[in-house]
Amino acid sequence: MRAELKSVDSPDVDFATYWPEDENCFSFPITLRIGAEGHDAADLFQMTVCTQAGSAGKMPARPRYSVKTC
């Protein structure tokens, strides 16, 4: 099987226009849809894009992992 990145989305930012007010301190969630090449089905991978300063106090003490399947 060959994996394919089907989409990258964020409920908080528009990638075409987003620019952080402070380039040294920002964070926003993203969702990656990744699935087998040539098929519609995909798994969702949710993560946060952030600077080190942007993650201060927002990240859980222990990472959480979850995978959702369409």
C-alpha angles and dihedrals in degrees: 000000000000116000122223130196102231100180147345116210140169127194090207107046140041104223092207093061109017120121119159118242088224113032090197097053122039142112138182136167124250134187122210119200109206125174146143114304112260095018130099096220117097142170120236120231114190122196143148124250109209149141118247090256091047092057096051109125094354102084122083117248088242120036117247121216127195134162123199123194123211 
